[in-house]
């Protein structure tokens, strides 16, 4: 896929499209779930165990991620398996976590005074 240069109008339109997805990711619990899903798909039970959140809270936070197309669901028996909408999302999610974690990699990648 070749990206074309985006003019001011194109960037503004893309920002309008992206803002709801970023807002859905703008919660620490949701980011936690996305980071878990960036490693591999999980059931709600697995997400509950890995995150320490209750099943109700995990389901509550998965809802906006599903609504904004960030998480996909695949039925498996009596469970649903949740995964990132696409593999391409895993890299940026992990990069954001690295930057936010103030690791040496994040510190090197950030602009600071």
N, C-alpha and C positions, 0 to 999 in steps of 0.2 A: 504494500500500500504506500503510495506516495502522498505526502502531505503538501498541500499548496500553501503559499503564504496567506495569512489571514489579515484582512484589513481591520480597521477599528470596529466596524459594524459586525463583522464575523466574530471577533473576539468577544464582543458584548453579548452576542447571541449564544455563543458557547458558554459563557459565564452564567447566563440565565438558565441554561440547560443543566449545568454542572452543580449549581448552588444547592438544589434540593438533595442531591446525592451526598455532597459534602456535609450538609446539615444532618443527614441521617447518620453519618459517620462521626459526628461531632460529640459523641457521648463516650466516656471512658469504657463503659460496659460493652457498648457496641463495637468499639475498636478492639477490645479484648476478644470478643467473639470472632471478629474478622481476622485477627492474628492467628487464632486457633485454626480457623478455616483456611488460612493461607498455607498452613503446613499440610493439611489433608482434610477431606470431608469428614463430618461428624454427625452423629445422631444428637437429638436434644439431650438424651441421657449422658452421652459422652461429653457434650458441652457443659452440662451441669456439673459433672464430676471434675472436669478439667478447669473450669472457671471458679468453682466454689459458690456459684449463684444458685438460687432455687430454680426448679423447673419452670415455675410461673414467670420468674424474672427473665430467664433465658428466652422463653417464648415471647414475652413482651418485647424484648429487644430485637428479636429476629424479625418481628412483624414489619417495622419500618425499613429494615434492610431488604426484605422481600419486596415490599411495595415500591422501592426505588430501584429494583432490578440489580441489586448488589449481591444477592444470595439466590441460589437456585435450589430447588427441592426435587429429590428423586425418591419416590416411594420404594421401600424395601420391606416386604412382609408387613408387619404391623407398625413399623417405624418409618420415619422420613429421614433421609440423609441430606444434610445441608452442605452445600459447597459454595465457593465463590462463583459468581456469575460466569467468570472466565479466568483462565490462568493468567492472563495479562494483568489482572488486578492484584495478584499476590505480590509482585515486586514493589509497586508503589506503596502498598499497605505496610510491607516490611520496612521500606525505606523511611516512611513517616515515623514508624516506631523507633527506628534507629536514631533518627534525628531527635525525637522527643526524649529518648532515654538518656541523652547527654553522654553517650558512650564516646570513646575517642574518635570513632568513625563519624559520629554525629557532630562532634565538636569541629572536626576538620571540614565537614561539609557545610557548616553554618557560618554565616557572616556575623561577626561580633566585634564590638569595639574593645 
